[in-house]
């Protein structure tokens, strides 16, 4: 059975900062910035499973085990998001 979504989860769009290519639609919980991407929370994957942008080839994350489960650790400045809450 998959990971439960947080009560405050919302869907955000994640884009490549270099070429503006849509990479993921992602169920994000919490008010903080995007630090890691949990594979179970990805709603739509436009990367084909790779951690490189399909358009420009830029690596935007690294695979890590965080909190006992798989996660993609975001490299600072390589992505931008739409749909995050404003402070």
HTML snippet that shows the backbone in 3Dmol.js (N, CA, C, O; Angstrom):
<script src="https://3Dmol.org/build/3Dmol-min.js"></script>
<div id="view" style="width:600px;height:400px;position:relative"></div>
<script>
const pdb = `
ATOM      1  N   UNK A   1       0.836  -1.182   0.000  1.00  0.00           N
ATOM      2  CA  UNK A   1       0.000   0.000   0.000  1.00  0.00           C
ATOM      3  C   UNK A   1       0.880   1.244   0.000  1.00  0.00           C
ATOM      4  O   UNK A   1       1.902   1.265   0.686  1.00  0.00           O
ATOM      5  N   UNK A   2       0.516   2.272  -0.743  1.00  0.00           N
ATOM      6  CA  UNK A   2       1.320   3.483  -0.885  1.00  0.00           C
ATOM      7  C   UNK A   2       1.301   4.368   0.343  1.00  0.00           C
ATOM      8  O   UNK A   2       0.489   4.199   1.253  1.00  0.00           O
ATOM      9  N   UNK A   3       2.208   5.305   0.337  1.00  0.00           N
ATOM     10  CA  UNK A   3       2.312   6.268   1.432  1.00  0.00           C
ATOM     11  C   UNK A   3       1.088   7.176   1.447  1.00  0.00           C
ATOM     12  O   UNK A   3       0.629   7.623   0.397  1.00  0.00           O
ATOM     13  N   UNK A   4       0.560   7.448   2.642  1.00  0.00           N
ATOM     14  CA  UNK A   4      -0.585   8.348   2.762  1.00  0.00           C
ATOM     15  C   UNK A   4      -0.127   9.783   2.533  1.00  0.00           C
ATOM     16  O   UNK A   4       0.976  10.167   2.922  1.00  0.00           O
ATOM     17  N   UNK A   5      -0.978  10.557   1.905  1.00  0.00           N
ATOM     18  CA  UNK A   5      -0.672  11.967   1.674  1.00  0.00           C
ATOM     19  C   UNK A   5      -0.983  12.765   2.929  1.00  0.00           C
ATOM     20  O   UNK A   5      -1.924  12.431   3.648  1.00  0.00           O
ATOM     21  N   UNK A   6      -0.214  13.814   3.210  1.00  0.00           N
ATOM     22  CA  UNK A   6      -0.516  14.673   4.349  1.00  0.00           C
ATOM     23  C   UNK A   6      -1.870  15.359   4.160  1.00  0.00           C
ATOM     24  O   UNK A   6      -2.338  15.525   3.034  1.00  0.00           O
ATOM     25  N   UNK A   7      -2.488  15.752   5.265  1.00  0.00           N
ATOM     26  CA  UNK A   7      -3.800  16.403   5.211  1.00  0.00           C
ATOM     27  C   UNK A   7      -3.750  17.717   4.440  1.00  0.00           C
ATOM     28  O   UNK A   7      -4.732  18.105   3.806  1.00  0.00           O
ATOM     29  N   UNK A   8      -2.600  18.408   4.493  1.00  0.00           N
ATOM     30  CA  UNK A   8      -2.475  19.704   3.816  1.00  0.00           C
ATOM     31  C   UNK A   8      -1.805  19.589   2.445  1.00  0.00           C
ATOM     32  O   UNK A   8      -1.271  20.574   1.936  1.00  0.00           O
ATOM     33  N   UNK A   9      -1.829  18.400   1.846  1.00  0.00           N
ATOM     34  CA  UNK A   9      -1.164  18.187   0.553  1.00  0.00           C
ATOM     35  C   UNK A   9      -1.854  18.968  -0.557  1.00  0.00           C
ATOM     36  O   UNK A   9      -3.078  19.097  -0.576  1.00  0.00           O
ATOM     37  N   UNK A  10      -1.052  19.486  -1.478  1.00  0.00           N
ATOM     38  CA  UNK A  10      -1.570  20.158  -2.664  1.00  0.00           C
ATOM     39  C   UNK A  10      -0.681  19.747  -3.833  1.00  0.00           C
ATOM     40  O   UNK A  10       0.451  19.307  -3.631  1.00  0.00           O
ATOM     41  N   UNK A  11      -1.184  19.888  -5.035  1.00  0.00           N
ATOM     42  CA  UNK A  11      -0.418  19.504  -6.219  1.00  0.00           C
ATOM     43  C   UNK A  11       0.343  20.715  -6.732  1.00  0.00           C
ATOM     44  O   UNK A  11      -0.238  21.770  -6.986  1.00  0.00           O
ATOM     45  N   UNK A  12       1.661  20.545  -6.883  1.00  0.00           N
ATOM     46  CA  UNK A  12       2.496  21.609  -7.432  1.00  0.00           C
ATOM     47  C   UNK A  12       3.115  21.113  -8.736  1.00  0.00           C
ATOM     48  O   UNK A  12       3.189  19.909  -8.981  1.00  0.00           O
ATOM     49  N   UNK A  13       3.553  22.043  -9.558  1.00  0.00           N
ATOM     50  CA  UNK A  13       4.269  21.722 -10.795  1.00  0.00           C
ATOM     51  C   UNK A  13       5.737  22.038 -10.574  1.00  0.00           C
ATOM     52  O   UNK A  13       6.073  23.083 -10.017  1.00  0.00           O
ATOM     53  N   UNK A  14       6.611  21.144 -11.005  1.00  0.00           N
ATOM     54  CA  UNK A  14       8.053  21.309 -10.844  1.00  0.00           C
ATOM     55  C   UNK A  14       8.670  21.417 -12.233  1.00  0.00           C
ATOM     56  O   UNK A  14       8.437  20.570 -13.096  1.00  0.00           O
ATOM     57  N   UNK A  15       9.471  22.481 -12.443  1.00  0.00           N
ATOM     58  CA  UNK A  15      10.054  22.787 -13.748  1.00  0.00           C
ATOM     59  C   UNK A  15      11.575  22.862 -13.670  1.00  0.00           C
ATOM     60  O   UNK A  15      12.132  23.138 -12.607  1.00  0.00           O
ATOM     61  N   UNK A  16      12.243  22.619 -14.790  1.00  0.00           N
ATOM     62  CA  UNK A  16      13.687  22.816 -14.919  1.00  0.00           C
ATOM     63  C   UNK A  16      13.967  24.313 -14.942  1.00  0.00           C
ATOM     64  O   UNK A  16      13.308  25.055 -15.671  1.00  0.00           O
ATOM     65  N   UNK A  17      14.934  24.764 -14.154  1.00  0.00           N
ATOM     66  CA  UNK A  17      15.264  26.185 -14.093  1.00  0.00           C
ATOM     67  C   UNK A  17      16.003  26.655 -15.349  1.00  0.00           C
ATOM     68  O   UNK A  17      15.958  27.842 -15.673  1.00  0.00           O
ATOM     69  N   UNK A  18      16.670  25.765 -16.052  1.00  0.00           N
ATOM     70  CA  UNK A  18      17.439  26.157 -17.235  1.00  0.00           C
ATOM     71  C   UNK A  18      16.558  26.334 -18.469  1.00  0.00           C
ATOM     72  O   UNK A  18      16.690  27.327 -19.184  1.00  0.00           O
ATOM     73  N   UNK A  19      15.651  25.373 -18.728  1.00  0.00           N
ATOM     74  CA  UNK A  19      14.900  25.400 -19.991  1.00  0.00           C
ATOM     75  C   UNK A  19      13.378  25.469 -19.812  1.00  0.00           C
ATOM     76  O   UNK A  19      12.643  25.458 -20.800  1.00  0.00           O
ATOM     77  N   UNK A  20      12.898  25.538 -18.568  1.00  0.00           N
ATOM     78  CA  UNK A  20      11.467  25.666 -18.247  1.00  0.00           C
ATOM     79  C   UNK A  20      10.629  24.443 -18.611  1.00  0.00           C
ATOM     80  O   UNK A  20       9.410  24.560 -18.736  1.00  0.00           O
ATOM     81  N   UNK A  21      11.235  23.294 -18.782  1.00  0.00           N
ATOM     82  CA  UNK A  21      10.525  22.049 -19.091  1.00  0.00           C
ATOM     83  C   UNK A  21       9.786  21.550 -17.849  1.00  0.00           C
ATOM     84  O   UNK A  21      10.357  21.523 -16.759  1.00  0.00           O
ATOM     85  N   UNK A  22       8.511  21.153 -18.006  1.00  0.00           N
ATOM     86  CA  UNK A  22       7.757  20.547 -16.909  1.00  0.00           C
ATOM     87  C   UNK A  22       8.348  19.172 -16.612  1.00  0.00           C
ATOM     88  O   UNK A  22       8.462  18.336 -17.509  1.00  0.00           O
ATOM     89  N   UNK A  23       8.723  18.936 -15.353  1.00  0.00           N
ATOM     90  CA  UNK A  23       9.319  17.666 -14.956  1.00  0.00           C
ATOM     91  C   UNK A  23       8.339  16.779 -14.201  1.00  0.00           C
ATOM     92  O   UNK A  23       8.203  15.595 -14.507  1.00  0.00           O
ATOM     93  N   UNK A  24       7.654  17.357 -13.211  1.00  0.00           N
ATOM     94  CA  UNK A  24       6.735  16.583 -12.376  1.00  0.00           C
ATOM     95  C   UNK A  24       5.506  17.392 -12.012  1.00  0.00           C
ATOM     96  O   UNK A  24       5.538  18.621 -11.967  1.00  0.00           O
ATOM     97  N   UNK A  25       4.408  16.668 -11.749  1.00  0.00           N
ATOM     98  CA  UNK A  25       3.281  17.153 -10.959  1.00  0.00           C
ATOM     99  C   UNK A  25       3.422  16.363  -9.669  1.00  0.00           C
ATOM    100  O   UNK A  25       3.520  15.136  -9.703  1.00  0.00           O
ATOM    101  N   UNK A  26       3.435  17.052  -8.528  1.00  0.00           N
ATOM    102  CA  UNK A  26       3.843  16.442  -7.264  1.00  0.00           C
ATOM    103  C   UNK A  26       2.908  16.840  -6.142  1.00  0.00           C
ATOM    104  O   UNK A  26       2.499  17.998  -6.055  1.00  0.00           O
ATOM    105  N   UNK A  27       2.562  15.887  -5.275  1.00  0.00           N
ATOM    106  CA  UNK A  27       1.718  16.152  -4.105  1.00  0.00           C
ATOM    107  C   UNK A  27       2.626  16.586  -2.955  1.00  0.00           C
ATOM    108  O   UNK A  27       3.272  15.753  -2.319  1.00  0.00           O
ATOM    109  N   UNK A  28       2.670  17.889  -2.694  1.00  0.00           N
ATOM    110  CA  UNK A  28       3.546  18.461  -1.668  1.00  0.00           C
ATOM    111  C   UNK A  28       2.763  18.714  -0.399  1.00  0.00           C
ATOM    112  O   UNK A  28       1.640  19.216  -0.449  1.00  0.00           O
ATOM    113  N   UNK A  29       3.345  18.372   0.740  1.00  0.00           N
ATOM    114  CA  UNK A  29       2.759  18.658   2.040  1.00  0.00           C
ATOM    115  C   UNK A  29       3.643  19.641   2.785  1.00  0.00           C
ATOM    116  O   UNK A  29       4.844  19.714   2.525  1.00  0.00           O
ATOM    117  N   UNK A  30       3.069  20.393   3.702  1.00  0.00           N
ATOM    118  CA  UNK A  30       3.845  21.341   4.494  1.00  0.00           C
ATOM    119  C   UNK A  30       4.042  22.663   3.790  1.00  0.00           C
ATOM    120  O   UNK A  30       3.776  22.805   2.596  1.00  0.00           O
ATOM    121  N   UNK A  31       4.521  23.641   4.570  1.00  0.00           N
ATOM    122  CA  UNK A  31       4.665  24.998   4.051  1.00  0.00           C
ATOM    123  C   UNK A  31       6.091  25.322   3.623  1.00  0.00           C
ATOM    124  O   UNK A  31       6.330  26.392   3.063  1.00  0.00           O
ATOM    125  N   UNK A  32       7.039  24.432   3.870  1.00  0.00           N
ATOM    126  CA  UNK A  32       8.440  24.707   3.570  1.00  0.00           C
ATOM    127  C   UNK A  32       8.772  24.611   2.093  1.00  0.00           C
ATOM    128  O   UNK A  32       7.929  24.275   1.261  1.00  0.00           O
ATOM    129  N   UNK A  33      10.028  24.917   1.791  1.00  0.00           N
ATOM    130  CA  UNK A  33      10.485  24.842   0.406  1.00  0.00           C
ATOM    131  C   UNK A  33      10.668  23.378  -0.010  1.00  0.00           C
ATOM    132  O   UNK A  33      10.648  22.478   0.830  1.00  0.00           O
ATOM    133  N   UNK A  34      10.843  23.156  -1.297  1.00  0.00           N
ATOM    134  CA  UNK A  34      11.003  21.804  -1.835  1.00  0.00           C
ATOM    135  C   UNK A  34      12.454  21.372  -1.657  1.00  0.00           C
ATOM    136  O   UNK A  34      13.342  21.886  -2.338  1.00  0.00           O
ATOM    137  N   UNK A  35      12.699  20.433  -0.747  1.00  0.00           N
ATOM    138  CA  UNK A  35      14.038  19.948  -0.444  1.00  0.00           C
ATOM    139  C   UNK A  35      14.243  18.552  -1.011  1.00  0.00           C
ATOM    140  O   UNK A  35      15.314  18.228  -1.525  1.00  0.00           O
ATOM    141  N   UNK A  36      13.202  17.729  -0.912  1.00  0.00           N
ATOM    142  CA  UNK A  36      13.277  16.362  -1.422  1.00  0.00           C
ATOM    143  C   UNK A  36      11.972  16.004  -2.111  1.00  0.00           C
ATOM    144  O   UNK A  36      10.917  16.566  -1.818  1.00  0.00           O
ATOM    145  N   UNK A  37      12.067  15.062  -3.028  1.00  0.00           N
ATOM    146  CA  UNK A  37      10.904  14.577  -3.765  1.00  0.00           C
ATOM    147  C   UNK A  37      10.750  13.101  -3.435  1.00  0.00           C
ATOM    148  O   UNK A  37      11.652  12.306  -3.698  1.00  0.00           O
ATOM    149  N   UNK A  38       9.619  12.736  -2.865  1.00  0.00           N
ATOM    150  CA  UNK A  38       9.311  11.334  -2.569  1.00  0.00           C
ATOM    151  C   UNK A  38       8.668  10.715  -3.816  1.00  0.00           C
ATOM    152  O   UNK A  38       7.657  11.228  -4.297  1.00  0.00           O
ATOM    153  N   UNK A  39       9.234   9.623  -4.349  1.00  0.00           N
ATOM    154  CA  UNK A  39       8.686   9.018  -5.573  1.00  0.00           C
ATOM    155  C   UNK A  39       7.217   8.616  -5.462  1.00  0.00           C
ATOM    156  O   UNK A  39       6.494   8.649  -6.459  1.00  0.00           O
ATOM    157  N   UNK A  40       6.759   8.231  -4.252  1.00  0.00           N
ATOM    158  CA  UNK A  40       5.367   7.809  -4.079  1.00  0.00           C
ATOM    159  C   UNK A  40       4.394   8.965  -4.261  1.00  0.00           C
ATOM    160  O   UNK A  40       3.220   8.737  -4.555  1.00  0.00           O
ATOM    161  N   UNK A  41       4.854  10.195  -4.093  1.00  0.00           N
ATOM    162  CA  UNK A  41       3.978  11.366  -4.176  1.00  0.00           C
ATOM    163  C   UNK A  41       3.949  12.007  -5.564  1.00  0.00           C
ATOM    164  O   UNK A  41       3.257  13.006  -5.758  1.00  0.00           O
ATOM    165  N   UNK A  42       4.676  11.463  -6.521  1.00  0.00           N
ATOM    166  CA  UNK A  42       4.684  12.011  -7.873  1.00  0.00           C
ATOM    167  C   UNK A  42       3.374  11.634  -8.559  1.00  0.00           C
ATOM    168  O   UNK A  42       3.054  10.453  -8.696  1.00  0.00           O
ATOM    169  N   UNK A  43       2.618  12.646  -8.990  1.00  0.00           N
ATOM    170  CA  UNK A  43       1.339  12.417  -9.669  1.00  0.00           C
ATOM    171  C   UNK A  43       1.557  12.168 -11.164  1.00  0.00           C
ATOM    172  O   UNK A  43       0.943  11.270 -11.740  1.00  0.00           O
ATOM    173  N   UNK A  44       2.432  12.964 -11.791  1.00  0.00           N
ATOM    174  CA  UNK A  44       2.770  12.809 -13.216  1.00  0.00           C
ATOM    175  C   UNK A  44       4.275  12.955 -13.366  1.00  0.00           C
ATOM    176  O   UNK A  44       4.867  13.902 -12.849  1.00  0.00           O
ATOM    177  N   UNK A  45       4.893  12.023 -14.069  1.00  0.00           N
ATOM    178  CA  UNK A  45       6.336  12.046 -14.291  1.00  0.00           C
ATOM    179  C   UNK A  45       6.603  12.295 -15.771  1.00  0.00           C
ATOM    180  O   UNK A  45       6.236  11.480 -16.617  1.00  0.00           O
ATOM    181  N   UNK A  46       7.244  13.425 -16.085  1.00  0.00           N
ATOM    182  CA  UNK A  46       7.571  13.773 -17.472  1.00  0.00           C
ATOM    183  C   UNK A  46       9.057  13.573 -17.767  1.00  0.00           C
ATOM    184  O   UNK A  46       9.550  14.036 -18.796  1.00  0.00           O
ATOM    185  N   UNK A  47       9.785  12.876 -16.859  1.00  0.00           N
ATOM    186  CA  UNK A  47      11.221  12.684 -17.028  1.00  0.00           C
ATOM    187  C   UNK A  47      11.578  11.295 -17.539  1.00  0.00           C
ATOM    188  O   UNK A  47      12.725  11.052 -17.916  1.00  0.00           O
ATOM    189  N   UNK A  48      10.620  10.388 -17.557  1.00  0.00           N
ATOM    190  CA  UNK A  48      10.916   9.018 -17.953  1.00  0.00           C
ATOM    191  C   UNK A  48      11.681   8.257 -16.881  1.00  0.00           C
ATOM    192  O   UNK A  48      12.334   7.258 -17.183  1.00  0.00           O
ATOM    193  N   UNK A  49      11.613   8.710 -15.643  1.00  0.00           N
ATOM    194  CA  UNK A  49      12.276   8.032 -14.530  1.00  0.00           C
ATOM    195  C   UNK A  49      13.688   8.510 -14.248  1.00  0.00           C
ATOM    196  O   UNK A  49      14.263   8.126 -13.229  1.00  0.00           O
ATOM    197  N   UNK A  50      14.263   9.325 -15.102  1.00  0.00           N
ATOM    198  CA  UNK A  50      15.623   9.825 -14.895  1.00  0.00           C
ATOM    199  C   UNK A  50      15.605  11.070 -14.015  1.00  0.00           C
ATOM    200  O   UNK A  50      14.569  11.719 -13.869  1.00  0.00           O
ATOM    201  N   UNK A  51      16.744  11.399 -13.434  1.00  0.00           N
ATOM    202  CA  UNK A  51      16.870  12.615 -12.631  1.00  0.00           C
ATOM    203  C   UNK A  51      17.573  13.713 -13.427  1.00  0.00           C
ATOM    204  O   UNK A  51      18.226  14.592 -12.863  1.00  0.00           O
ATOM    205  N   UNK A  52      17.424  13.642 -14.740  1.00  0.00           N
ATOM    206  CA  UNK A  52      17.957  14.641 -15.660  1.00  0.00           C
ATOM    207  C   UNK A  52      16.795  15.210 -16.457  1.00  0.00           C
ATOM    208  O   UNK A  52      15.831  14.504 -16.755  1.00  0.00           O
ATOM    209  N   UNK A  53      16.890  16.488 -16.799  1.00  0.00           N
ATOM    210  CA  UNK A  53      15.863  17.119 -17.622  1.00  0.00           C
ATOM    211  C   UNK A  53      15.866  16.460 -19.006  1.00  0.00           C
ATOM    212  O   UNK A  53      16.927  16.336 -19.617  1.00  0.00           O
ATOM    213  N   UNK A  54      14.704  16.037 -19.512  1.00  0.00           N
ATOM    214  CA  UNK A  54      14.673  15.394 -20.830  1.00  0.00           C
ATOM    215  C   UNK A  54      14.982  16.350 -21.980  1.00  0.00           C
ATOM    216  O   UNK A  54      15.352  15.905 -23.066  1.00  0.00           O
ATOM    217  N   UNK A  55      14.835  17.659 -21.755  1.00  0.00           N
ATOM    218  CA  UNK A  55      15.056  18.641 -22.820  1.00  0.00           C
ATOM    219  C   UNK A  55      16.511  19.113 -22.882  1.00  0.00           C
ATOM    220  O   UNK A  55      17.116  19.102 -23.954  1.00  0.00           O
ATOM    221  N   UNK A  56      17.085  19.534 -21.727  1.00  0.00           N
ATOM    222  CA  UNK A  56      18.443  20.101 -21.745  1.00  0.00           C
ATOM    223  C   UNK A  56      19.496  19.196 -21.102  1.00  0.00           C
ATOM    224  O   UNK A  56      20.691  19.458 -21.237  1.00  0.00           O
ATOM    225  N   UNK A  57      19.074  18.133 -20.404  1.00  0.00           N
ATOM    226  CA  UNK A  57      20.025  17.185 -19.829  1.00  0.00           C
ATOM    227  C   UNK A  57      20.590  17.560 -18.476  1.00  0.00           C
ATOM    228  O   UNK A  57      21.439  16.837 -17.953  1.00  0.00           O
ATOM    229  N   UNK A  58      20.153  18.662 -17.888  1.00  0.00           N
ATOM    230  CA  UNK A  58      20.663  19.105 -16.587  1.00  0.00           C
ATOM    231  C   UNK A  58      20.213  18.148 -15.472  1.00  0.00           C
ATOM    232  O   UNK A  58      19.037  17.794 -15.395  1.00  0.00           O
ATOM    233  N   UNK A  59      21.148  17.732 -14.615  1.00  0.00           N
ATOM    234  CA  UNK A  59      20.819  16.904 -13.459  1.00  0.00           C
ATOM    235  C   UNK A  59      20.231  17.804 -12.388  1.00  0.00           C
ATOM    236  O   UNK A  59      20.855  18.790 -11.995  1.00  0.00           O
ATOM    237  N   UNK A  60      19.018  17.470 -11.905  1.00  0.00           N
ATOM    238  CA  UNK A  60      18.338  18.339 -10.942  1.00  0.00           C
ATOM    239  C   UNK A  60      18.202  17.725  -9.556  1.00  0.00           C
ATOM    240  O   UNK A  60      17.807  18.425  -8.624  1.00  0.00           O
ATOM    241  N   UNK A  61      18.517  16.430  -9.383  1.00  0.00           N
ATOM    242  CA  UNK A  61      18.386  15.781  -8.074  1.00  0.00           C
ATOM    243  C   UNK A  61      19.291  14.555  -8.016  1.00  0.00           C
ATOM    244  O   UNK A  61      19.774  14.059  -9.034  1.00  0.00           O
ATOM    245  N   UNK A  62      19.503  14.079  -6.773  1.00  0.00           N
ATOM    246  CA  UNK A  62      20.279  12.861  -6.545  1.00  0.00           C
ATOM    247  C   UNK A  62      19.434  11.887  -5.731  1.00  0.00           C
ATOM    248  O   UNK A  62      18.657  12.299  -4.871  1.00  0.00           O
ATOM    249  N   UNK A  63      19.591  10.594  -6.007  1.00  0.00           N
ATOM    250  CA  UNK A  63      18.848   9.582  -5.261  1.00  0.00           C
ATOM    251  C   UNK A  63      19.473   9.400  -3.888  1.00  0.00           C
ATOM    252  O   UNK A  63      20.688   9.247  -3.768  1.00  0.00           O
ATOM    253  N   UNK A  64      18.635   9.415  -2.845  1.00  0.00           N
ATOM    254  CA  UNK A  64      19.079   9.244  -1.470  1.00  0.00           C
ATOM    255  C   UNK A  64      18.049   8.409  -0.715  1.00  0.00           C
ATOM    256  O   UNK A  64      16.905   8.273  -1.148  1.00  0.00           O
ATOM    257  N   UNK A  65      18.468   7.859   0.410  1.00  0.00           N
ATOM    258  CA  UNK A  65      17.541   7.219   1.338  1.00  0.00           C
ATOM    259  C   UNK A  65      17.402   8.173   2.517  1.00  0.00           C
ATOM    260  O   UNK A  65      18.331   8.323   3.311  1.00  0.00           O
ATOM    261  N   UNK A  66      16.253   8.814   2.632  1.00  0.00           N
ATOM    262  CA  UNK A  66      16.015   9.803   3.678  1.00  0.00           C
ATOM    263  C   UNK A  66      14.835   9.328   4.515  1.00  0.00           C
ATOM    264  O   UNK A  66      13.758   9.057   3.986  1.00  0.00           O
ATOM    265  N   UNK A  67      15.045   9.228   5.829  1.00  0.00           N
ATOM    266  CA  UNK A  67      13.971   8.804   6.720  1.00  0.00           C
ATOM    267  C   UNK A  67      13.533   7.372   6.490  1.00  0.00           C
ATOM    268  O   UNK A  67      12.369   7.039   6.709  1.00  0.00           O
ATOM    269  N   UNK A  68      14.445   6.522   6.052  1.00  0.00           N
ATOM    270  CA  UNK A  68      14.131   5.117   5.861  1.00  0.00           C
ATOM    271  C   UNK A  68      13.458   4.782   4.543  1.00  0.00           C
ATOM    272  O   UNK A  68      13.118   3.623   4.307  1.00  0.00           O
ATOM    273  N   UNK A  69      13.259   5.758   3.687  1.00  0.00           N
ATOM    274  CA  UNK A  69      12.621   5.494   2.401  1.00  0.00           C
ATOM    275  C   UNK A  69      13.341   6.202   1.275  1.00  0.00           C
ATOM    276  O   UNK A  69      14.158   7.088   1.526  1.00  0.00           O
ATOM    277  N   UNK A  70      13.053   5.827   0.029  1.00  0.00           N
ATOM    278  CA  UNK A  70      13.715   6.466  -1.107  1.00  0.00           C
ATOM    279  C   UNK A  70      13.235   7.904  -1.296  1.00  0.00           C
ATOM    280  O   UNK A  70      12.070   8.220  -1.055  1.00  0.00           O
ATOM    281  N   UNK A  71      14.145   8.759  -1.728  1.00  0.00           N
ATOM    282  CA  UNK A  71      13.805  10.154  -2.003  1.00  0.00           C
ATOM    283  C   UNK A  71      14.806  10.706  -3.005  1.00  0.00           C
ATOM    284  O   UNK A  71      15.916  10.190  -3.143  1.00  0.00           O
ATOM    285  N   UNK A  72      14.401  11.762  -3.702  1.00  0.00           N
ATOM    286  CA  UNK A  72      15.295  12.474  -4.605  1.00  0.00           C
ATOM    287  C   UNK A  72      15.654  13.782  -3.927  1.00  0.00           C
ATOM    288  O   UNK A  72      14.780  14.616  -3.689  1.00  0.00           O
ATOM    289  N   UNK A  73      16.945  13.975  -3.608  1.00  0.00           N
ATOM    290  CA  UNK A  73      17.411  15.190  -2.951  1.00  0.00           C
ATOM    291  C   UNK A  73      17.626  16.245  -4.026  1.00  0.00           C
ATOM    292  O   UNK A  73      18.433  16.056  -4.936  1.00  0.00           O
ATOM    293  N   UNK A  74      16.906  17.353  -3.920  1.00  0.00           N
ATOM    294  CA  UNK A  74      16.939  18.411  -4.926  1.00  0.00           C
ATOM    295  C   UNK A  74      18.251  19.187  -4.833  1.00  0.00           C
ATOM    296  O   UNK A  74      18.695  19.532  -3.738  1.00  0.00           O
ATOM    297  N   UNK A  75      18.869  19.458  -5.979  1.00  0.00           N
ATOM    298  CA  UNK A  75      20.075  20.282  -6.050  1.00  0.00           C
ATOM    299  C   UNK A  75      19.620  21.733  -6.153  1.00  0.00           C
ATOM    300  O   UNK A  75      18.834  22.078  -7.036  1.00  0.00           O
ATOM    301  N   UNK A  76      20.107  22.576  -5.261  1.00  0.00           N
ATOM    302  CA  UNK A  76      19.679  23.974  -5.187  1.00  0.00           C
ATOM    303  C   UNK A  76      19.849  24.732  -6.494  1.00  0.00           C
ATOM    304  O   UNK A  76      20.893  24.644  -7.140  1.00  0.00           O
ATOM    305  N   UNK A  77      18.814  25.478  -6.883  1.00  0.00           N
ATOM    306  CA  UNK A  77      18.860  26.319  -8.064  1.00  0.00           C
ATOM    307  C   UNK A  77      18.578  25.617  -9.378  1.00  0.00           C
ATOM    308  O   UNK A  77      18.555  26.270 -10.422  1.00  0.00           O
ATOM    309  N   UNK A  78      18.362  24.312  -9.365  1.00  0.00           N
ATOM    310  CA  UNK A  78      18.137  23.564 -10.610  1.00  0.00           C
ATOM    311  C   UNK A  78      16.661  23.460 -10.981  1.00  0.00           C
ATOM    312  O   UNK A  78      16.332  23.157 -12.128  1.00  0.00           O
ATOM    313  N   UNK A  79      15.764  23.710 -10.015  1.00  0.00           N
ATOM    314  CA  UNK A  79      14.323  23.598 -10.228  1.00  0.00           C
ATOM    315  C   UNK A  79      13.622  24.866  -9.786  1.00  0.00           C
ATOM    316  O   UNK A  79      14.156  25.646  -8.997  1.00  0.00           O
ATOM    317  N   UNK A  80      12.411  25.065 -10.308  1.00  0.00           N
ATOM    318  CA  UNK A  80      11.499  26.039  -9.719  1.00  0.00           C
ATOM    319  C   UNK A  80      10.111  25.436  -9.727  1.00  0.00           C
ATOM    320  O   UNK A  80       9.831  24.508 -10.485  1.00  0.00           O
ATOM    321  N   UNK A  81       9.239  25.970  -8.875  1.00  0.00           N
ATOM    322  CA  UNK A  81       7.915  25.379  -8.692  1.00  0.00           C
ATOM    323  C   UNK A  81       6.823  26.401  -8.941  1.00  0.00           C
ATOM    324  O   UNK A  81       7.039  27.610  -8.854  1.00  0.00           O
ATOM    325  N   UNK A  82       5.645  25.883  -9.252  1.00  0.00           N
ATOM    326  CA  UNK A  82       4.420  26.683  -9.345  1.00  0.00           C
ATOM    327  C   UNK A  82       3.379  25.980  -8.492  1.00  0.00           C
ATOM    328  O   UNK A  82       3.292  24.752  -8.498  1.00  0.00           O
ATOM    329  N   UNK A  83       2.595  26.749  -7.762  1.00  0.00           N
ATOM    330  CA  UNK A  83       1.533  26.175  -6.949  1.00  0.00           C
ATOM    331  C   UNK A  83       1.857  26.094  -5.480  1.00  0.00           C
ATOM    332  O   UNK A  83       1.058  25.578  -4.699  1.00  0.00           O
ATOM    333  N   UNK A  84       3.041  26.604  -5.075  1.00  0.00           N
ATOM    334  CA  UNK A  84       3.400  26.624  -3.653  1.00  0.00           C
ATOM    335  C   UNK A  84       2.614  27.731  -2.963  1.00  0.00           C
ATOM    336  O   UNK A  84       2.213  28.710  -3.593  1.00  0.00           O
ATOM    337  N   UNK A  85       2.403  27.564  -1.668  1.00  0.00           N
ATOM    338  CA  UNK A  85       1.734  28.611  -0.893  1.00  0.00           C
ATOM    339  C   UNK A  85       2.651  29.802  -0.729  1.00  0.00           C
ATOM    340  O   UNK A  85       3.872  29.660  -0.662  1.00  0.00           O
ATOM    341  N   UNK A  86       2.055  30.969  -0.664  1.00  0.00           N
ATOM    342  CA  UNK A  86       2.839  32.185  -0.434  1.00  0.00           C
ATOM    343  C   UNK A  86       2.884  32.475   1.043  1.00  0.00           C
ATOM    344  O   UNK A  86       1.952  32.157   1.782  1.00  0.00           O
ATOM    345  N   UNK A  87       3.976  33.082   1.470  1.00  0.00           N
ATOM    346  CA  UNK A  87       4.129  33.417   2.889  1.00  0.00           C
ATOM    347  C   UNK A  87       3.437  34.705   3.230  1.00  0.00           C
ATOM    348  O   UNK A  87       3.466  35.136   4.383  1.00  0.00           O
TER     349      UNK A  87
END
`;
const viewer = $3Dmol.createViewer("view");
viewer.addModel(pdb, "pdb");
viewer.setStyle({}, {cartoon: {color: "spectrum"}});
viewer.zoomTo();
viewer.render();
</script>
